[in-house]
Amino acid sequence: MTATDAPVADAAIDLRPALAQVSDEIDRLFGALLAVPPDPRSKLYEAMRYAAIGGGKRLRPLLVLAASSLFHVDRQRALRVGLAVECIHVYSLIHDDLPSMDDDDLRRGKPTVHRAFDEATAILAGDSLHALAFEVLADEATHEDPFVRAELIAELARASGPSGMAGGQMMDLAAEETQLDIAAVTRLQQLKTGALIGFCLEAGAIMGRTPPEGRTRLRGYARDVGLAFQITDDLLDFEGEEAKTGKRVGKDRAAGKETFVSLLGADRARQQAAMLVAQATEYLQPYGAEADLLRAIARFAAERDH
C-alpha cells in the first residue's frame, strides 16, 4: 500500500449522471426478469424485487460498464454482466442481514428483507438471486461466444465463493472472536469486498477477449479501489450518519471487530484510502480519456458519504 511518485490523472467526471443512468437500466432489467407470477411463488418474487430494485449505488455494474468501454464491448451485453454482479451483491446483503449473521434491521434506508417479509423468504430470495446471476451469464444474449460465457461464469463463481466473497464473510464472522492485525484485515477485505470488484474489471477484459496476461493493470486497479472502498465503509461505520448511509452505524465497534479504522485511526485510514486511490489511478496511465470513468470511480470510492 505505497504510492509511487507518478502523476495522478484528474478525475473530473461527475459520477451522478452515470450512476443514475446505470441504476435506471439495472432496475428495468430486474423489473423484466422478476415479473411476479400469479401463483404461490409471488411472495418470493416480491421479496427479490424489494431487495433488488430501487436501491444501492450500483457501483459494481458501473465498474463493469467502465471496464467494458476500454475494450469497446456493447453496452447492453456489459449491462447484463453488471446485472449478474448486482444479483450476487444483493443476495450477499440479504444473507448478511439475517439474524444468524449481522442481524440488521435496516438496509438502504428501509427494513431488511427478513424484517419486511420473514426469514425463510429472505433466505430463498438470496438463494434465487444467486442462481439468477449465473442464469444471466449463461444466456447467449450476454455474449455469442460460449467460451467467453464459460469464463465469465467461472470467474464470478470464484469471486463469490469460498475463495472470494463468502470466504471473506466467514473470516469476518470469525473476527468477532479473534484479534486481527492489519495484514489479516486487508486479506479479509480483499476477499469479502475486493473479489467481486475485481470480477467487474476482469469481466470487461474477458468480454473484450483480452488474455489474462493483458489484465494485470486492471487487477491492480481493482485491488486498490476495493481496499479504498472498504476503508471508507469502515470510516462511515465509525463516524457516519445513519440517515445518510441508510444502514445502522457503529456495528463493527459494537461487535469488537478490528477494522482499518480501529487499527490505524481515522486520520491514517483516510490517508491510506487517498494513497490507494492514487495508486489505482496510476494503473490506468496507459489509457486515455476512455478510462476517465474508472478514474472518477476510484476517487468516489474514497470520498463518498454513503
Secondary structure, DSSP 4 states (H G I P E B T S, - for coil): ----SS--------HHHHHHHHHHHHHHHHHHHTPPPSSTTHHHHHHHHHHHSS-S--HHHHHHHHHHHHTT--HHHHHHHHHHHHHHHHHHHHHHTSTTTT--SEETTEE-HHHHS-HHHHHHHHHHHHHHHHHHHHSTTT-S-HHHHHHHHHHHHHHHSTTTHHHHHHHHHHGGGS---HHHHHHHHIIIIIHHHHHHHHHHHHHTT--GGG-HHHHHHHHHHHHHHHHHHHHHHHH--HHHHSS--SHHHHHT---HHHHH-HHHHHHHHHHHHHHHHHTTTT--GGGHHHHHHHHHHHH---
